[in-house]
Amino acid sequence: MGDGTLLETLAKQDCNSIYIGIELSNEQCVQAQSRITLSNVIIMNRSFEDLVPTFQDESIDQFIAVLPDPIFIDEKREEQWKLFYKSVHYKLKKEGRLQLVTELTDELFQPVSDDRYSAWADWLRSCFLSLGFTLAGQQEGAPRQYVSRCIKQFSGDPERIRMITLDLLK
Ligand SMILES: C[S@@+](CC[C@H](N)C(=O)[O-])C[C@H]1O[C@@H](n2cnc3c(N)ncnc32)[C@H](O)[C@@H]1O
């Protein structure tokens, strides 16, 4: 959840749901805790890798992963991070949703071509389909209404940092 900016916005708009913000950095959690006073928000200063497997199976309506660290989504470490998203799949209710916002950059930080972006999007989609998800939607960029510290930062260079949003259903 980073500093919890997006978490706070989403939780304010949907008072009947409980939102759990997960963040490894203690500093980010302290920032979020000092700002967010909503009764439907729980902040967990833990690694999502450790926490998510402890949730009851088929108990979660939706996971929202916004700009996870590359080690949890990049092409080189697919076999490692896939295990985590398999666990996300188990924890979702039937027809629950995983919304993933992630980004592609070039190793030398050159602009990312349309061909490279399209091949990457195909690969990313196929990873999640192989885990049992179905695709409900795909768009370039983050959802327009989403504001977070990292979305703001990454949106500043759209030729070199190309984002994608995948909406995936169980
Ligand atoms: C690129 S930032 C995105 C933060 C936020 N979603 C945003 O859009 O501002 C990635 C965040 O993931 C956190 N993080 C890295 N590994 C984590 C883990 N294993 N469990 C929980 N949070 C983690 C980092 O501390 C960092 O705040």
The ligand as a Tripos MOL2 file, in Angstrom:
@<TRIPOS>MOLECULE
LIG
   27    29     1     0     0
SMALL
NO_CHARGES

@<TRIPOS>ATOM
      1 C1          6.7590    0.7960   -5.9730 C.3       1 LIG1
      2 S1          6.1460    0.8940   -4.3310 S.3       1 LIG1
      3 C2          4.3880    1.0220   -4.5700 C.3       1 LIG1
      4 C3          3.6820    1.5180   -3.3610 C.3       1 LIG1
      5 C4          2.2050    1.9190   -3.5610 C.3       1 LIG1
      6 N1          1.4170    0.8220   -4.0830 N.3       1 LIG1
      7 C5          2.0850    3.1480   -4.4280 C.2       1 LIG1
      8 O1          1.5450    3.0400   -5.5400 O.co2     1 LIG1
      9 O2          2.5370    4.2250   -3.9880 O.co2     1 LIG1
     10 C6          6.3520   -0.7670   -3.7480 C.3       1 LIG1
     11 C7          6.0760   -0.8940   -2.2580 C.3       1 LIG1
     12 O3          6.0760   -2.2870   -1.9150 O.3       1 LIG1
     13 C8          6.6290   -2.4030   -0.6220 C.3       1 LIG1
     14 N2          7.0740   -3.8150   -0.4880 N.ar      1 LIG1
     15 C9          8.1460   -4.3970   -1.0410 C.ar      1 LIG1
     16 N3          8.1800   -5.7110   -0.7360 N.ar      1 LIG1
     17 C10         7.0890   -5.9560    0.0280 C.ar      1 LIG1
     18 C11         6.5770   -7.1150    0.6590 C.ar      1 LIG1
     19 N4          7.2040   -8.2930    0.5440 N.pl3     1 LIG1
     20 N5          5.4450   -7.0250    1.3840 N.ar      1 LIG1
     21 C12         4.8200   -5.8320    1.5020 C.ar      1 LIG1
     22 N6          5.2500   -4.6830    0.9200 N.ar      1 LIG1
     23 C13         6.3770   -4.7430    0.1970 C.ar      1 LIG1
     24 C14         7.7490   -1.3820   -0.6040 C.3       1 LIG1
     25 O4          8.1030   -1.0310    0.7140 O.3       1 LIG1
     26 C15         7.1030   -0.2200   -1.3740 C.3       1 LIG1
     27 O5          6.4330    0.6800   -0.4990 O.3       1 LIG1
@<TRIPOS>BOND
     1     1     2 1
     2     2     3 1
     3     2    10 1
     4     3     4 1
     5     4     5 1
     6     5     6 1
     7     5     7 1
     8     7     8 2
     9     7     9 1
    10    10    11 1
    11    11    12 1
    12    11    26 1
    13    12    13 1
    14    13    14 1
    15    13    24 1
    16    14    15 ar
    17    14    23 ar
    18    15    16 ar
    19    16    17 ar
    20    17    18 ar
    21    17    23 ar
    22    18    19 1
    23    18    20 ar
    24    20    21 ar
    25    21    22 ar
    26    22    23 ar
    27    24    25 1
    28    24    26 1
    29    26    27 1
@<TRIPOS>SUBSTRUCTURE
     1 LIG1         1 GROUP 0 **** ****
